Each structure stands twice: as C-alpha cells, then as structure tokens.
Amino acid sequence: MLSRLRSSRLLRVLLALVAVGFLGYGLARNRDETAAAVAQLSVWTLVGSYLSVMAGIAVMVLAWRTVLAGMGSPLPLGAAARVFFVGQLGKYVPGSVWAYAAMIELGRDHRVPPRRMFGSISLALLVSLGCALLVAAVTLRETVREMAQAWYLMALIPVIAVCLHPRVLTFGLDLALRVARQEPLGQTRLLGGRAVLAAVALTITGWLAYGPHLLLPLADLGALGDTGSLYVVATGAYALAWATGIVTVIVPAGIGVREGAMVLALAPVLDSPKALVAAVVSRVMFTLADVSWAGIGFLWGRLAHPADRPEPDGETRPEAPSGTRDEAAQRDSSASA
C-alpha cells in the first residue's frame, strides 16, 4: 500500500499543490508590505535581482549534485534538476522535513537509495551552512563583532569542519537515520577529498552569485558606499541572514528570521526602513526563483532521455553478469534455430 501511495501521481500532484498553496499564502499575507517595497525600486533592479538569484540557485544544485555523485549516485543534469528544484518546494510547508521527504521520494524515481539521498541533502546543507558562515565572517568583520548572535553562528565553522571528517560524518548520519527509523549508511560511499573540495568551491561560487540580488536594491535605495563595498556587504548580509534562518528550523524557510538578521547586517550602509525594503525584495525574488526553477526542473525531467526515466516500480533492476547474458543470448539463438 505504501509503495502504491508513493507511486501515485495524484498524491504527488496534491502534495505539490499544498506546497504551492503555502507559498502563495506567504506572499498574499504580506502583499501590502511586498507591493510597497517593490514600488520603491526600478524594473531593471528587480529583473537583475531575480536573475542573480536564478544564477545562484543553479550553482547550488550543481554543488548538491556533486555531493550525490561523490556518494555513488551520479544523476543526469535533467534528473538532478527535477529532484532538487521540485523537492525544494517542500521547504515552504511548515515543518523541517518536507523538503527532505520530497527529494527522497523523487530520488526513488531515479534509483537513488533513500539513505543516500538523505545523506547527500544533509551533507550539502552542512557544506552550504559552513560556506555561508565563512563568507559572512570574511565580508562582515565589523558587523560580526557587534552582533552577539553572530558570534554563536561563527563558532559553528570549526564544528562543521570537524563534522566533514568521514568518521564523524558516518556516525552523525547513521544516528540521524536511526532516529528517522531508516537503515544506516553501512557501506554507502562517503565523499572523498576531491568531491568535498569541488562541493565547497561550487557552494562558495553560489554565495558570491547571490550578492548582486541584494546589491542592486541597496544601490537603488541610496545605500552608503561604492559598488565594490556594497557588493561585499550585500553578499555577507544575505549569507548571514540565510544561516540565521536555516538554524531556526521551526519557521518555514526561515521566514521573518532571515529578514530581521538581514536588517541588522545592513545597518552600517542603510537605515532600518530601507533595509527592510531590501530584505522583503530579497524574500520575494527567492520565492519567484524557487517557483521558476521548480517549473523548469519539472519540464526538464519530463523531457529527459528515456534512459534517464524511472522504472515503473521505481526500483533498480539488477544487471546480469556478462557471462550470464552471453549464455542467455546463445540459448535464444539456439531456440530460434
């Protein structure tokens, strides 16, 4: 019964509609504030901000795909886009497990074991959090000294570095899987050094790509500083705000928490009312980009090569050894003769 439910297209459509419904509710609830914020910015600022977010998210999916491949489940780009972008809509549903659950179920369609998908999501999130804090520490040195809560976040950097050690990583993921009543990783391959470095490099590139999405509103709102200094502040402010939101797991997608942290981080260059405008626009751009990429990922996955599509039961059919295939071919040939 559980297998039938998981393979039900109707159920998946209903769950997707629920996620989109929560997303739309979040936008509608703050529509007056959003409209007022957007009205203060030019069209070109909004378009440039949106494209910056789209680019950053695209790099982040490459980082997650690198992690998954390093664990032994390489996915074609179209399949990875479908799993990641459609699954990420789950983060708008209250609770901290829906994005995980959605990506795990979508991963089944592409023969990725659930525990490996769980491990790749957790690792990618851990790498992203560590890189975000590192970017914030480098770009917001003065702000970090003045924000008490930032000190606690920065203390996570060495902890995350230790957690990426294979032994610590295996223990932590196995413990999380046991809590979730799943089989432990066992012999599942963990990331090697090259895969870790590649994932870190892509993730930092993604954080740098996010910078212009906040830089453009800051410049349009008359923030203090030249373009270079504003880019540094914008990149660090979003990284710190995201990290603050991600550790607040009780709030869907860090709503509200992220904006508050961003206003504090932007205080040196912009007054609070205008900083709040920039924070609201940032939230809207990420929401629009998430919806856009989800649509692109869904269509991309549907148009993928037939070889990349799942088996009807979502499971991998074992491949027969070459000797067995040759013997079977000979028997078929003899029978035909």
Backbone torsions as a table, in degrees:
resi	resn	phi	psi	omega
1	MET	NA	-43.4	179.3
2	LEU	-63.0	-38.4	178.6
3	SER	-64.2	-40.7	179.1
4	ARG	-65.5	-40.6	178.7
5	LEU	-62.4	-42.3	-178.6
6	ARG	-64.8	-33.0	-177.4
7	SER	-89.8	-0.6	-178.0
8	SER	-73.5	119.8	177.7
9	ARG	-67.1	-37.1	-179.5
10	LEU	-61.2	-44.6	179.7
11	LEU	-62.7	-41.0	179.9
12	ARG	-64.9	-40.2	178.3
13	VAL	-63.5	-42.8	179.3
14	LEU	-62.2	-42.9	178.9
15	LEU	-64.9	-39.0	177.6
16	ALA	-64.0	-39.6	178.6
17	LEU	-65.8	-36.1	176.6
18	VAL	-61.5	-45.8	179.6
19	ALA	-62.0	-45.1	179.2
20	VAL	-65.1	-35.1	178.0
21	GLY	-62.5	-45.5	176.8
22	PHE	-63.1	-39.0	178.7
23	LEU	-62.0	-47.5	179.3
24	GLY	-64.0	-36.9	178.3
25	TYR	-62.6	-40.8	179.0
26	GLY	-61.8	-39.8	178.4
27	LEU	-70.8	-42.7	-177.6
28	ALA	-66.8	-36.3	-178.7
29	ARG	-62.3	-31.7	-178.3
30	ASN	-111.9	28.4	-173.2
31	ARG	-63.9	-38.0	-179.5
32	ASP	-65.4	-45.5	178.5
33	GLU	-63.6	-40.5	-179.9
34	THR	-66.1	-45.6	-179.8
35	ALA	-61.8	-40.9	179.1
36	ALA	-64.8	-38.4	-179.8
37	ALA	-69.4	-46.0	-178.3
38	VAL	-64.2	-35.0	-178.4
39	ALA	-64.3	-20.5	-178.8
40	GLN	-84.3	-5.3	-175.9
41	LEU	-117.5	153.9	179.0
42	SER	-76.0	162.4	179.0
43	VAL	-62.2	-41.1	-177.6
44	TRP	-66.0	-34.3	175.9
45	THR	-63.9	-44.4	-179.2
46	LEU	-66.0	-41.9	179.6
47	VAL	-65.3	-45.1	179.0
48	GLY	-63.4	-39.3	178.1
49	SER	-63.4	-43.7	179.4
50	TYR	-62.4	-44.9	-179.3
51	LEU	-65.6	-34.5	177.0
52	SER	-63.4	-43.0	178.6
53	VAL	-65.6	-41.9	178.3
54	MET	-58.5	-42.6	-179.9
55	ALA	-66.4	-43.6	-179.6
56	GLY	-62.2	-42.8	179.2
57	ILE	-64.5	-38.0	178.9
58	ALA	-60.7	-40.0	178.3
59	VAL	-68.8	-37.5	-179.4
60	MET	-64.0	-35.7	178.4
61	VAL	-68.7	-31.1	175.5
62	LEU	-66.6	-36.5	177.7
63	ALA	-64.9	-45.1	178.4
64	TRP	-64.5	-40.4	179.2
65	ARG	-61.8	-36.2	176.8
66	THR	-64.8	-41.3	177.6
67	VAL	-62.1	-47.5	-178.5
68	LEU	-63.0	-41.9	178.1
69	ALA	-64.4	-38.0	178.5
70	GLY	-65.0	-22.8	177.5
71	MET	-90.1	-0.7	174.2
72	GLY	106.7	10.5	179.3
73	SER	-130.6	72.5	177.6
74	PRO	-66.7	136.5	178.9
75	LEU	-117.1	142.5	169.7
76	PRO	-57.8	154.1	-174.3
77	LEU	-60.3	-39.2	179.3
78	GLY	-63.9	-42.7	178.7
79	ALA	-66.0	-41.7	178.9
80	ALA	-62.4	-40.7	179.0
81	ALA	-62.4	-42.4	179.5
82	ARG	-62.9	-48.7	-177.3
83	VAL	-63.6	-47.0	-173.4
84	PHE	-72.5	-53.5	-171.4
85	PHE	-71.3	-42.6	178.1
86	VAL	-69.3	-40.5	179.9
87	GLY	-63.5	-32.1	-177.5
88	GLN	-68.0	-15.1	175.3
89	LEU	-62.5	-22.8	-179.8
90	GLY	-63.9	-19.0	-178.1
91	LYS	-71.1	-14.3	179.2
92	TYR	-85.1	-9.7	176.5
93	VAL	-85.2	133.1	-179.8
94	PRO	-53.2	136.0	-175.3
95	GLY	114.4	163.0	-174.1
96	SER	-108.8	10.5	-172.5
97	VAL	-114.0	-10.9	-169.3
98	TRP	-70.3	-38.5	176.9
99	ALA	-64.3	-40.6	175.7
100	TYR	-58.2	-51.7	-175.9
101	ALA	-61.4	-42.3	-178.9
102	ALA	-64.6	-44.9	-179.0
103	MET	-67.7	-35.9	178.2
104	ILE	-64.2	-43.8	179.9
105	GLU	-68.3	-40.0	176.8
106	LEU	-66.8	-34.1	177.5
107	GLY	-64.7	-31.7	176.6
108	ARG	-58.2	-35.7	-179.6
109	ASP	-61.8	-25.2	-177.4
110	HIS	-112.3	25.7	171.3
111	ARG	65.0	29.3	175.7
112	VAL	-95.9	119.8	179.3
113	PRO	-57.6	140.3	-178.0
114	PRO	-54.5	-42.0	-177.7
115	ARG	-67.1	-32.2	177.8
116	ARG	-72.1	-38.4	176.9
117	MET	-65.0	-43.1	177.1
118	PHE	-58.1	-45.6	179.9
119	GLY	-63.4	-40.8	-178.4
120	SER	-67.8	-39.3	177.9
121	ILE	-64.3	-44.7	-179.4
122	SER	-63.6	-43.4	-179.8
123	LEU	-66.0	-44.6	179.5
124	ALA	-62.0	-39.2	178.0
125	LEU	-65.9	-40.2	179.1
126	LEU	-64.8	-44.6	178.2
127	VAL	-63.5	-42.3	-179.5
128	SER	-64.1	-40.9	178.3
129	LEU	-64.6	-44.7	178.7
130	GLY	-61.8	-43.5	179.4
131	CYS	-67.1	-38.5	178.3
132	ALA	-62.1	-45.0	179.3
133	LEU	-66.0	-37.4	178.0
134	LEU	-64.8	-44.6	177.8
135	VAL	-61.5	-43.7	179.3
136	ALA	-64.3	-39.8	-179.4
137	ALA	-64.4	-36.8	-178.2
138	VAL	-76.7	-39.5	-172.8
139	THR	-90.4	-20.9	-175.5
140	LEU	-123.2	48.4	-175.1
141	ARG	-58.4	-46.4	-178.5
142	GLU	-67.7	-42.0	-178.8
143	THR	-65.2	-41.1	-179.0
144	VAL	-61.6	-37.0	179.3
145	ARG	-64.0	-31.1	-174.5
146	GLU	-92.0	-19.3	-178.6
147	MET	-95.7	113.2	-177.1
148	ALA	-61.5	-41.6	-177.2
149	GLN	-68.2	-24.1	179.4
150	ALA	-67.4	-31.0	179.5
151	TRP	-62.7	-40.6	178.9
152	TYR	-64.2	-39.5	179.1
153	LEU	-66.3	-41.7	-179.0
154	MET	-64.8	-27.7	177.8
155	ALA	-66.0	-16.4	179.0
156	LEU	-75.5	-19.2	-175.6
157	ILE	-58.6	-54.0	178.2
158	PRO	-65.1	-31.0	178.1
159	VAL	-64.3	-43.4	179.0
160	ILE	-64.8	-40.2	178.3
161	ALA	-59.4	-42.0	178.0
162	VAL	-66.6	-39.0	-177.9
163	CYS	-65.9	-20.7	178.4
164	LEU	-80.1	-5.6	174.5
165	HIS	-66.4	135.4	-173.9
166	PRO	-51.4	-43.6	-177.4
167	ARG	-66.6	-45.2	179.4
168	VAL	-65.0	-40.0	-179.6
169	LEU	-62.4	-46.4	-180.0
170	THR	-61.1	-45.1	179.7
171	PHE	-61.0	-46.6	-177.2
172	GLY	-65.0	-44.4	-179.3
173	LEU	-68.4	-39.9	177.2
174	ASP	-61.7	-40.7	178.5
175	LEU	-63.1	-44.2	179.2
176	ALA	-64.0	-38.6	179.3
177	LEU	-66.9	-38.6	177.8
178	ARG	-64.9	-40.6	177.5
179	VAL	-60.9	-37.7	178.8
180	ALA	-82.5	6.1	179.0
181	ARG	59.8	41.4	175.9
182	GLN	-116.3	161.0	177.3
183	GLU	-66.0	143.1	177.4
184	PRO	-67.7	167.8	-177.6
185	LEU	-61.1	-36.7	179.6
186	GLY	62.1	-117.9	-177.8
187	GLN	-91.3	8.2	178.7
188	THR	-58.6	131.4	-176.3
189	ARG	-71.4	132.6	175.4
190	LEU	-96.4	172.8	-175.9
191	LEU	-63.7	137.1	170.2
192	GLY	-86.3	175.2	-176.8
193	GLY	-60.6	-41.8	-178.8
194	ARG	-65.7	-40.9	179.5
195	ALA	-64.8	-38.9	177.9
196	VAL	-62.3	-47.1	-179.6
197	LEU	-63.1	-41.0	178.7
198	ALA	-64.2	-42.4	179.1
199	ALA	-64.8	-41.3	178.5
200	VAL	-64.1	-43.9	-179.6
201	ALA	-62.6	-44.3	179.2
202	LEU	-66.4	-39.1	-178.8
203	THR	-65.6	-43.9	177.5
204	ILE	-63.2	-39.5	176.0
205	THR	-59.7	-40.2	177.4
206	GLY	-62.3	-43.0	178.2
207	TRP	-63.9	-37.7	177.3
208	LEU	-67.6	-33.5	178.8
209	ALA	-69.1	-26.2	177.7
210	TYR	-71.8	-22.1	-174.1
211	GLY	-51.0	-49.9	-177.6
212	PRO	-60.8	-23.7	-178.0
213	HIS	-65.5	-24.8	177.7
214	LEU	-101.9	-29.1	178.1
215	LEU	-59.5	-45.5	-176.2
216	LEU	-62.0	-46.6	174.6
217	PRO	-63.3	-36.8	178.8
218	LEU	-60.9	-46.4	180.0
219	ALA	-63.9	-39.3	-178.9
220	ASP	-68.3	-28.9	-179.1
221	LEU	-89.3	1.5	176.3
222	GLY	81.3	35.2	179.0
223	ALA	-65.4	152.9	-178.8
224	LEU	-77.8	133.2	176.2
225	GLY	121.7	162.2	177.4
226	ASP	-83.1	178.5	-174.9
227	THR	-61.7	-42.6	-178.5
228	GLY	-62.9	-47.0	-178.4
229	SER	-68.4	-35.8	178.2
230	LEU	-67.5	-35.8	177.1
231	TYR	-62.7	-42.0	178.9
232	VAL	-61.6	-46.8	-179.9
233	VAL	-64.8	-43.0	-178.2
234	ALA	-62.7	-43.4	-179.7
235	THR	-63.7	-46.2	179.8
236	GLY	-68.1	-37.9	-178.3
237	ALA	-63.8	-43.4	179.5
238	TYR	-69.6	-39.9	178.9
239	ALA	-59.8	-44.6	179.3
240	LEU	-67.0	-40.8	-180.0
241	ALA	-64.7	-42.5	178.9
242	TRP	-63.1	-44.5	-179.8
243	ALA	-61.8	-39.4	178.1
244	THR	-64.2	-41.6	-179.8
245	GLY	-69.1	-36.9	-174.7
246	ILE	-71.4	-28.6	178.5
247	VAL	-82.3	-8.7	175.6
248	THR	-95.9	79.5	-167.9
249	VAL	-73.2	-12.8	-176.3
250	ILE	-81.9	-8.5	-178.2
251	VAL	-107.3	128.1	179.9
252	PRO	-58.9	119.8	177.1
253	ALA	56.6	21.2	176.5
254	GLY	71.3	22.8	-175.8
255	ILE	-60.0	132.4	179.4
256	GLY	87.4	-49.2	179.6
257	VAL	-64.5	-45.4	-179.0
258	ARG	-60.5	-44.2	-178.1
259	GLU	-63.5	-41.3	179.5
260	GLY	-62.4	-43.2	178.8
261	ALA	-66.1	-36.2	-179.3
262	MET	-67.5	-39.8	177.9
263	VAL	-60.7	-42.2	178.0
264	LEU	-64.6	-40.9	-178.3
265	ALA	-69.4	-27.7	-179.0
266	LEU	-89.7	-1.8	-176.5
267	ALA	-53.9	-36.8	-179.2
268	PRO	-65.8	-20.1	-175.3
269	VAL	-118.2	-11.2	-174.6
270	LEU	-152.4	141.8	178.6
271	ASP	-70.7	163.7	-171.0
272	SER	-59.8	-45.0	-179.4
273	PRO	-60.2	-43.1	180.0
274	LYS	-73.1	-34.5	176.6
275	ALA	-63.4	-35.6	177.4
276	LEU	-66.6	-36.2	175.3
277	VAL	-60.0	-47.0	179.4
278	ALA	-62.1	-39.0	-179.7
279	ALA	-66.8	-40.4	179.2
280	VAL	-65.9	-42.6	178.5
281	VAL	-63.6	-38.7	176.4
282	SER	-58.8	-45.7	179.0
283	ARG	-60.5	-44.6	-178.5
284	VAL	-64.7	-42.9	-179.2
285	MET	-62.6	-39.4	178.9
286	PHE	-69.6	-36.3	177.8
287	THR	-65.0	-46.1	178.4
288	LEU	-63.0	-40.1	179.8
289	ALA	-67.1	-38.6	177.3
290	ASP	-60.9	-43.9	179.2
291	VAL	-66.1	-43.1	-179.7
292	SER	-61.7	-48.1	-178.8
293	TRP	-67.7	-32.8	176.9
294	ALA	-62.8	-42.8	177.2
295	GLY	-64.8	-43.5	178.7
296	ILE	-63.8	-44.3	-179.8
297	GLY	-63.0	-39.9	179.0
298	PHE	-63.2	-48.1	-179.5
299	LEU	-67.1	-39.5	179.5
300	TRP	-61.5	-44.7	178.5
301	GLY	-64.2	-38.6	179.9
302	ARG	-67.2	-31.9	-177.8
303	LEU	-91.3	4.5	-178.3
304	ALA	-63.8	161.5	177.8
305	HIS	-58.2	141.5	-179.1
306	PRO	-52.2	-30.4	-179.5
307	ALA	-67.2	-21.1	-179.0
308	ASP	-88.6	-6.5	-176.4
309	ARG	-84.3	154.7	-175.1
310	PRO	-72.1	157.2	169.7
311	GLU	-69.1	157.7	-178.0
312	PRO	-54.5	-35.4	-178.3
313	ASP	-94.5	3.0	177.1
314	GLY	74.4	8.9	-177.9
315	GLU	-111.6	159.3	178.0
316	THR	-85.7	128.7	176.2
317	ARG	-86.1	128.4	-176.8
318	PRO	-63.4	141.5	-179.9
319	GLU	-89.3	131.0	-178.6
320	ALA	-72.5	145.8	175.9
321	PRO	-58.1	153.8	-175.7
322	SER	-59.2	-38.0	-179.8
323	GLY	-63.2	-41.1	179.0
324	THR	-64.3	-40.6	179.1
325	ARG	-64.0	-41.7	179.9
326	ASP	-63.2	-42.8	179.8
327	GLU	-64.4	-40.7	179.4
328	ALA	-63.5	-40.3	179.3
329	ALA	-63.5	-39.8	178.4
330	GLN	-64.4	-41.4	179.1
331	ARG	-63.0	-41.4	179.0
332	ASP	-63.3	-39.7	-179.6
333	SER	-64.5	-41.8	179.9
334	SER	-65.4	-42.1	179.9
335	ALA	-62.0	-39.8	178.6
336	SER	-64.0	-40.6	179.8
337	ALA	-64.9	NA	NA
